[in-house]
Amino acid sequence: MKPNISKGIWPTMVTPFTESNEIDYEATERLIEWFILNQVDGLFAVCQSSEMFFLTLEERVKLAAFVKEKAAGRVPVIASGHISDDFEDQIKELNAMADTGIDALVLITNRLALEGESDEVWKRNLESLLKQIPADIALGFYECPHPYKRLISPELLKWCAGTGRFLFLKDTSCDVDNMKGKLEAVQDGGLQIYNANTATLLETLKLGITGYSGIMANFHPDLYVWLQRNWLVKQEEAAQLVDFLSMASFIEKQLYPVNAKYYLMLEGILDNYHCRSKNHDGFTATNRLEVEQLYRLSKSLSEQYRI
């Protein structure tokens, strides 16, 4: 039976840390509850936003299992976590993540071939990988930007969909025409596509994109939920909301995920904005002021766009 990898909003969760630089599981549980309160459709628990490249395998596995346990029965949970360059190490990482009970295992597209290697190399490596991970776990792809961005071509995505193993792709092309080509390639199959980019989101929803899975759902997930549910029937309001969301997404160019953690501090969810992937000491007073301004604007709009 396939898991309910449904349409909608799937935040790429940040990982809270304690003052001593350990994963803060109490804060993580508060974060899970906040997302569910804001009616998200699922959680992407171990990804680049989670600082997975700075977590040990033990931490990645424990974090994915924890999120799945706390969210169980309410929203599905997906996770990635294969970060190694060595192929055999990736097999170990993926099998460990599969054993956590998550609803789907996410493959990072840039782990399957080196930058500059052909799609044929990528495809051969994927075929080999599929033979060495559980056949009964649902799979997805994530076009992770780090250490380099590898976009899947529509033709290759069609082949992947034809295997029957893959349910979704998190697209990071930020390009409407690219996503349109991918949608056309998989229109007759069961593979769904999630957009990670806010500026193109409404246009791609009109084309049939499944939903949103991106950074900004760590700031105001309720506004994305409203957009997903209402864009077709309240088109004028949706267009106005997207104008705000698109401009608000420029905050991504700040020190992320430090800024998202500061926003979540304002929400009362996190106790600090410590990170491993970025030097949180570089988060300036002006940065904090900008996030505070975004927070106030978001809260004002939440009153207007109630879910």
C-alpha positions as CSV (number, residue, x, y, z in Angstrom):
1,M,0.0,0.0,0.0
2,K,1.4,3.4,-1.0
3,P,1.7,6.1,1.6
4,N,-0.4,9.2,1.5
5,I,2.1,11.6,-0.2
6,S,-0.7,14.1,-0.8
7,K,-1.0,17.4,-2.5
8,G,-0.2,20.5,-0.4
9,I,2.5,22.1,1.7
10,W,5.5,20.1,2.9
11,P,7.9,22.3,5.0
12,T,11.6,21.5,4.8
13,M,12.2,21.4,8.5
14,V,15.0,23.1,10.3
15,T,16.8,21.3,13.1
16,P,16.9,23.1,16.5
17,F,20.1,22.8,18.5
18,T,20.8,23.3,22.2
19,E,23.3,25.7,23.6
20,S,25.8,22.8,23.7
21,N,25.2,22.1,19.9
22,E,23.2,18.9,20.4
23,I,19.8,18.3,18.6
24,D,17.1,19.9,20.8
25,Y,14.3,17.3,20.7
26,E,12.0,19.2,22.9
27,A,12.1,22.2,20.5
28,T,11.8,19.8,17.6
29,E,8.6,18.4,19.1
30,R,7.2,22.0,19.5
31,L,8.1,22.6,15.9
32,I,6.2,19.5,14.7
33,E,3.1,20.6,16.7
34,W,3.3,24.1,15.2
35,F,3.5,22.8,11.7
36,I,0.5,20.5,12.3
37,L,-1.4,23.4,14.0
38,N,-0.8,25.3,10.8
39,Q,-2.4,22.4,8.8
40,V,0.6,21.4,6.7
41,D,0.1,18.3,4.6
42,G,3.4,16.6,5.4
43,L,6.9,17.1,6.8
44,F,10.3,16.8,5.1
45,A,12.3,15.9,8.2
46,V,15.9,15.5,7.1
47,C,17.0,17.7,4.2
48,Q,19.4,20.6,3.5
49,S,17.3,22.9,5.7
50,S,17.8,20.4,8.5
51,E,21.5,20.8,8.1
52,M,21.8,17.2,7.2
53,F,25.3,17.6,5.8
54,F,26.4,18.6,9.3
55,L,24.6,15.8,11.1
56,T,26.1,12.4,11.8
57,L,24.4,9.3,10.4
58,E,23.2,8.5,13.9
59,E,21.8,11.9,14.3
60,R,20.0,11.8,10.9
61,V,18.5,8.5,11.7
62,K,17.4,9.5,15.2
63,L,15.9,12.8,14.0
64,A,13.9,11.1,11.2
65,A,12.6,8.5,13.6
66,F,11.7,11.1,16.2
67,V,9.7,13.2,13.7
68,K,7.9,10.2,12.4
69,E,7.0,9.0,15.9
70,K,5.7,12.4,17.0
71,A,3.7,13.1,13.8
72,A,2.4,9.5,13.3
73,G,-1.2,9.3,12.4
74,R,-1.5,13.0,11.6
75,V,0.8,13.9,8.7
76,P,3.2,11.7,6.7
77,V,7.0,12.2,7.1
78,I,9.6,11.9,4.4
79,A,13.4,12.1,4.9
80,S,16.7,11.9,3.0
81,G,20.1,11.9,4.6
82,H,22.4,10.2,2.0
83,I,25.2,12.7,1.9
84,S,28.3,10.6,1.3
85,D,30.3,10.7,-1.9
86,D,31.1,7.0,-1.7
87,F,28.3,4.9,-3.3
88,E,28.5,2.1,-0.7
89,D,28.3,4.6,2.1
90,Q,25.2,6.0,0.5
91,I,23.6,2.5,0.5
92,K,24.3,2.2,4.2
93,E,22.8,5.6,4.9
94,L,19.7,5.0,2.8
95,N,19.0,1.6,4.4
96,A,19.4,3.1,7.8
97,M,16.9,5.8,7.0
98,A,14.5,3.4,5.5
99,D,14.5,1.5,8.8
100,T,13.2,4.5,10.7
101,G,9.6,4.0,9.6
102,I,9.3,7.1,7.5
103,D,6.6,7.2,4.8
104,A,9.0,7.8,1.9
105,L,12.8,7.9,1.3
106,V,14.1,10.8,-0.6
107,L,17.1,10.4,-3.0
108,I,19.3,13.4,-3.6
109,T,19.8,13.9,-7.3
110,N,23.4,15.1,-7.1
111,R,24.5,12.1,-5.1
112,L,23.9,9.8,-8.1
113,A,26.6,11.2,-10.4
114,L,29.5,13.7,-10.2
115,E,29.0,17.2,-11.6
116,G,29.6,17.0,-15.4
117,E,28.8,13.2,-15.6
118,S,26.1,12.2,-18.1
119,D,22.5,11.2,-17.4
120,E,23.5,7.7,-18.5
121,V,26.0,7.5,-15.6
122,W,23.3,8.8,-13.3
123,K,20.8,6.3,-14.6
124,R,23.2,3.3,-14.2
125,N,24.0,4.4,-10.6
126,L,20.3,4.7,-9.8
127,E,19.5,1.3,-11.2
128,S,22.3,-0.2,-9.0
129,L,21.0,1.7,-6.0
130,L,17.4,0.5,-6.4
131,K,18.6,-3.1,-6.2
132,Q,20.2,-2.4,-2.8
133,I,17.5,-0.6,-0.9
134,P,14.1,-2.1,0.3
135,A,11.7,-2.6,-2.6
136,D,8.7,-1.8,-0.5
137,I,9.6,1.7,0.6
138,A,8.2,4.7,-1.4
139,L,10.8,6.9,-3.0
140,G,11.2,10.5,-4.1
141,F,13.8,12.8,-5.5
142,Y,15.1,16.1,-4.2
143,E,17.1,18.4,-6.5
144,C,19.2,19.6,-3.6
145,P,21.4,22.7,-4.4
146,H,24.4,21.4,-2.3
147,P,27.1,20.5,-3.2
148,Y,25.9,21.2,-6.7
149,K,22.4,21.4,-8.3
150,R,21.5,18.5,-10.6
151,L,18.2,19.0,-12.3
152,I,16.4,15.9,-13.7
153,S,15.5,16.2,-17.4
154,P,11.8,15.5,-18.3
155,E,13.0,12.5,-20.3
156,L,14.9,11.0,-17.4
157,L,12.1,11.8,-15.0
158,K,9.7,9.9,-17.3
159,W,11.9,6.9,-17.1
160,C,12.1,7.1,-13.3
161,A,8.3,7.3,-13.1
162,G,8.1,4.3,-15.3
163,T,9.9,2.2,-12.7
164,G,6.9,2.5,-10.4
165,R,9.2,3.2,-7.5
166,F,9.0,7.0,-7.3
167,L,6.0,9.1,-6.0
168,F,7.4,12.6,-6.1
169,L,10.0,15.1,-7.0
170,K,11.0,18.3,-5.1
171,D,11.8,20.6,-8.0
172,T,14.4,23.4,-7.5
173,S,14.6,24.6,-11.1
174,C,12.8,27.8,-10.3
175,D,11.7,27.7,-13.9
176,V,8.1,27.5,-15.1
177,D,9.0,26.0,-18.5
178,N,11.2,23.3,-16.9
179,M,8.4,22.3,-14.5
180,K,5.9,22.3,-17.4
181,G,8.1,19.9,-19.3
182,K,8.4,17.6,-16.3
183,L,4.7,17.7,-15.6
184,E,4.0,16.7,-19.2
185,A,6.5,13.9,-19.0
186,V,4.8,12.2,-16.0
187,Q,1.2,13.2,-16.6
188,D,0.1,9.6,-17.1
189,G,1.9,8.2,-14.1
190,G,1.8,8.5,-10.3
191,L,4.7,10.8,-9.8
192,Q,3.9,14.2,-8.3
193,I,6.0,17.3,-8.4
194,Y,6.4,19.9,-5.6
195,N,7.7,23.3,-6.3
196,A,10.4,24.8,-4.0
197,N,10.2,28.3,-5.4
198,T,7.7,30.9,-4.3
199,A,7.8,33.3,-7.3
200,T,6.7,30.6,-9.7
201,L,4.4,28.8,-7.4
202,L,1.0,30.2,-8.5
203,E,1.8,29.8,-12.2
204,T,2.8,26.2,-11.7
205,L,-0.2,25.4,-9.5
206,K,-2.2,26.5,-12.6
207,L,-0.2,24.0,-14.7
208,G,-0.9,21.1,-12.2
209,I,2.0,21.2,-9.8
210,T,1.2,19.2,-6.7
211,G,2.2,21.7,-4.0
212,Y,5.0,23.5,-2.3
213,S,8.0,22.2,-0.4
214,G,10.4,24.9,0.4
215,I,12.3,27.2,2.8
216,M,9.6,29.7,3.4
217,A,7.2,27.2,5.0
218,N,9.4,27.6,8.0
219,F,8.3,31.2,8.3
220,H,4.5,31.4,7.5
221,P,3.2,27.9,6.5
222,D,-0.4,29.0,7.1
223,L,-0.2,31.4,4.2
224,Y,1.1,28.7,1.9
225,V,-1.7,26.4,3.1
226,W,-4.3,29.0,2.3
227,L,-2.9,29.6,-1.2
228,Q,-2.8,25.8,-1.9
229,R,-6.4,25.4,-0.9
230,N,-7.9,28.6,-2.3
231,W,-6.0,29.8,-5.4
232,L,-8.5,28.4,-7.8
233,V,-11.7,29.7,-6.2
234,K,-10.3,33.0,-4.9
235,Q,-8.0,34.0,-7.7
236,E,-7.7,37.8,-7.0
237,E,-6.9,37.2,-3.3
238,A,-4.4,34.5,-4.3
239,A,-2.6,36.7,-6.7
240,Q,-2.3,39.4,-4.0
241,L,-1.0,36.9,-1.5
242,V,1.6,35.5,-3.9
243,D,2.9,39.1,-4.5
244,F,3.6,39.3,-0.8
245,L,5.0,35.7,-0.5
246,S,7.3,36.2,-3.4
247,M,8.8,39.4,-2.0
248,A,9.0,37.9,1.4
249,S,11.0,35.0,0.0
250,F,13.9,37.4,-0.6
251,I,14.6,36.9,3.1
252,E,16.1,33.5,2.0
253,K,19.2,35.5,0.8
254,Q,19.9,36.3,4.5
255,L,21.8,33.9,6.7
256,Y,19.5,30.8,6.3
257,P,18.6,28.8,8.3
258,V,19.6,31.1,11.1
259,N,16.9,33.6,10.1
260,A,14.2,30.9,10.0
261,K,15.2,29.9,13.5
262,Y,15.0,33.5,14.7
263,Y,11.5,33.7,13.2
264,L,10.6,30.5,15.1
265,M,11.9,32.1,18.3
266,L,9.5,35.0,17.7
267,E,6.8,32.3,17.4
268,G,7.9,30.9,20.8
269,I,8.9,27.6,19.2
270,L,12.7,27.7,19.4
271,D,15.0,28.9,22.3
272,N,17.9,30.1,20.1
273,Y,19.0,30.3,16.5
274,H,22.2,28.2,16.7
275,C,23.3,26.4,13.6
276,R,26.1,24.1,12.5
277,S,26.0,25.0,8.8
278,K,26.3,28.8,9.3
279,N,27.9,31.0,11.9
280,H,24.9,32.3,13.8
281,D,27.2,35.0,15.3
282,G,27.0,36.6,11.8
283,F,23.3,37.2,12.1
284,T,23.3,41.0,12.6
285,A,20.9,43.4,14.5
286,T,19.7,44.5,11.1
287,N,19.0,40.9,10.0
288,R,17.0,40.5,13.2
289,L,15.0,43.7,12.5
290,E,14.2,42.5,9.0
291,V,12.9,39.2,10.3
292,E,10.8,41.0,13.0
293,Q,9.3,43.1,10.3
294,L,8.4,40.0,8.2
295,Y,6.9,38.4,11.3
296,R,4.6,41.3,11.9
297,L,3.5,41.5,8.3
298,S,2.9,37.7,8.2
299,K,0.8,37.9,11.3
300,S,-1.3,40.7,9.9
301,L,-1.9,38.7,6.7
302,S,-2.7,35.6,8.7
303,E,-5.8,37.4,10.0
304,Q,-6.9,38.2,6.4
305,Y,-6.1,34.7,5.0
306,R,-7.4,32.5,7.7
307,I,-7.2,28.7,7.1
